[in-house]
Amino acid sequence: MPVVRLAGSIARDLAGGAEEVEVRATTFGALVRELEARFPGLGRAAERGMALAVDGVIVQGDYAASFADAREVVLIPAIGGG
């Protein structure tokens, strides 16, 4: 099962202080649903204000993005710009 590292205090706070979580999900959409079920509020936070870094590539808002074969998966605060 994939291990997702949680970057940022909001994610860790919502996950009870965990720095990483083992998940069954292999896509961003499934991750959002699983995190919300396990840690109420974290799935919503991931969906609204976070991005997923899969092997160093930022995935933001792509619910079909797969990380089944990834070596590194990190949930990070979203990167804003303008």
N, C-alpha and C positions, 0 to 999 in steps of 0.2 A: 504494500500500500504506500502511496506517496506521502511524504512528510512535507508539510507547508510551514515555513518559518514565518513568524509574525513580527513585522517591523513596525515600530511606532507604539506609543503608550496606549492609544485608544484600543487597538486590536488586542494587546496584551491584557488590558484592564477588562475588556469584555470576555476574554477567554480565561479569566481567573488567574492571571499572571503567567500563563503558559507562554513560552517563547517559540514553541513549535507544536504542531498537532499532526497526528497521523490521520489521514482521511481515506475514504473509499472513492471519493470523487476523482474524476480524471479530466473534467472540463471546468471552466470558470463558472458556468451556469450551475452545474451540479455542486460545485464548491460553495457557492452562495447559499444554496438550499440546505446543504449539510451543516454549514457553520451556523445558520440561523436556527436549525433544529437543536443543535448541541449547545450553542452559546447564544441565547436570545439577544438580538441586537447586533451581533457580529456579522451576520449575513447581510443585513441591511446596510451596515457601515461599509462592508466590502463592496456592495453594489453601488452605493452612492458616492463614496469618497475615497476609494482605494483602487489600486491597480495590482496586477499580478505580474511578477517578473519570472519568466520561465527561461532558465539557462541564460540569464542576462538580457533577455528581450522583454520589453515592457508590453504587456497585454492589458488594455484598458477598455472595458465595455464589450469585449468580444466573448459572448457567452458560449460559443462553440470552441473557443481556444482550448486545445488539448495539452495536458502535461503528463500523459500516461507514461512516456518514456524519458521524462526530464530528469536531470541529475540534481537540479536546484530549482526550488519553487519558493518564492518569497511574496507574501502579501504586504504591500507597502502603501503608505499614504499616496493618494493620486498626485500626479505631477501636473500643476497648472501652468498656464502660459498665456501669452496674449500679445 
